[in-house]
Every structure is written in C-alpha cells, then in structure tokens.
Amino acid sequence: EVQLVESGGGLVQPGGSLRLSCAASGFPFARYGMSWVRQAPGKGLEFVANIDYVGTITQYADSVKGRFTISRDNAKNTLTLQMNSLKVEDTAVYYCDRGGARGQGTQVIVSS
C-alpha cells in the first residue's frame, strides 16, 4: 500500500522560507518520479514541481520557478520541497504525489 506522509508546513511571513518533507513507504520509491501539488482555499489542485526517479530532472510551475526546489533522497525514501521567498499566494495545502496517490497534505499559510 502506497503511503505518503507530508510534514513541515506552518505559518510564515511573506518572504520567509519553509522546507516540506514527504516520507514514502509501501512501494519502491527509487523507481518512481514524484511530484508536489497544492490546493489553495476554494481552488483545484495545482502542479508545483516534479522530479524524475533518479533525481536529476526537475520541472516547476512558472509561479514557483526560481523560488522552490524539489529534491529527493532515495536512500531515505524522502521527497523534499524547499520553499523560499514565499508569497501570500503560496498559501495552500501541499501534497506529495505519486501518480495520483497523495498523503494527507501539510498546510502552508503565508501571511503577515
């Protein structure tokens, strides 16, 4: 059974940083590309970033490019999203995603 557990969210001021983590289990993590997606209040799911199974190819939504960095540690079955220069519009629940399977999410609130 695929299990994805996100953590690291919280309340941060605009311009601040947060580091999200996703602990994966129940599948061969190192064989799968992974993504971060988010859902802002009252909106649908939005792609944030993805990374290939090796960890060398990444893609980002235009809205986060240059501010967010996705990475993975296949030895620890962990996916990470480093978020810098956060904006109010980054407020959302962030999910770790493997082909549509997601965890419970972690809330990020950017507010002064």
C-alpha positions in Angstrom: 0.0 0.0 0.0 1.3 3.4 -1.0 1.8 5.6 2.0 2.9 9.3 1.7 3.2 11.4 4.8 3.8 15.1 4.4 5.2 17.4 7.1 6.9 20.8 7.5 4.1 23.1 6.9 3.2 26.1 9.0 2.6 29.8 9.2 5.3 32.0 7.7 5.5 35.7 6.8 5.9 36.8 3.2 9.5 36.5 2.1 10.1 33.6 4.5 11.1 30.0 3.9 9.7 26.6 4.7 11.0 23.1 4.0 8.4 20.4 3.3 9.2 16.7 3.6 7.4 13.6 2.4 8.1 10.2 3.8 7.2 7.5 1.4 6.6 3.8 2.0 4.8 0.8 0.6 6.4 1.0 -2.9 9.9 1.1 -4.5 10.4 4.8 -4.1 13.6 4.9 -6.1 11.7 3.7 -9.2 9.1 6.4 -9.4 9.1 10.0 -10.4 7.4 12.2 -7.7 5.6 15.5 -7.6 4.4 18.2 -5.3 1.0 19.6 -5.9 -1.0 22.1 -3.9 -4.6 23.2 -3.3 -5.4 26.7 -2.3 -8.6 27.5 -0.5 -11.5 27.3 -2.9 -9.4 26.2 -5.8 -8.4 22.9 -7.5 -5.2 21.0 -7.4 -2.2 22.8 -8.9 1.0 21.3 -10.1 4.0 22.7 -8.2 7.1 20.6 -9.2 8.2 17.2 -10.1 11.4 15.2 -10.2 12.4 12.0 -12.0 13.2 8.8 -10.3 16.9 9.4 -10.2 16.6 13.0 -9.0 18.4 14.7 -11.9 15.5 16.1 -13.9 13.1 18.6 -12.4 10.2 20.7 -13.6 8.5 23.6 -11.9 5.3 25.6 -12.3 6.1 29.1 -13.6 4.6 30.5 -10.4 7.3 28.9 -8.2 10.3 28.7 -10.6 13.4 30.2 -9.0 11.9 30.1 -5.5 11.1 26.5 -4.8 13.5 23.5 -5.1 12.4 19.9 -5.3 14.8 17.1 -4.3 14.8 13.5 -3.1 16.8 11.1 -1.1 16.2 7.6 -2.4 18.2 6.1 0.4 15.8 7.5 2.9 12.6 7.3 0.7 12.1 11.0 1.2 10.9 13.8 -1.1 11.6 17.4 -0.1 10.4 20.8 -1.3 12.5 23.8 -0.2 10.3 27.0 -0.5 12.0 30.4 -0.4 10.7 33.9 -0.9 7.2 32.8 0.0 4.2 34.8 -1.2 0.7 35.1 0.1 -0.5 33.3 -3.0 1.6 30.2 -2.0 -0.9 29.6 0.8 -2.3 26.1 0.2 -2.3 22.5 1.4 0.7 20.8 -0.2 0.7 17.2 -1.2 3.3 14.7 -2.1 2.0 12.9 -5.2 2.9 9.6 -6.9 0.8 9.2 -10.0 -2.4 10.5 -8.2 -1.7 8.9 -4.9 -1.3 11.5 -2.2 -0.9 11.8 1.5 -3.0 13.9 3.9 -1.1 17.1 3.0 0.6 19.8 5.0 -0.8 23.3 5.4 1.2 26.3 4.4 -0.1 29.7 5.4 1.8 32.8 4.2 0.6 35.8 6.0 1.8 38.9 7.7 
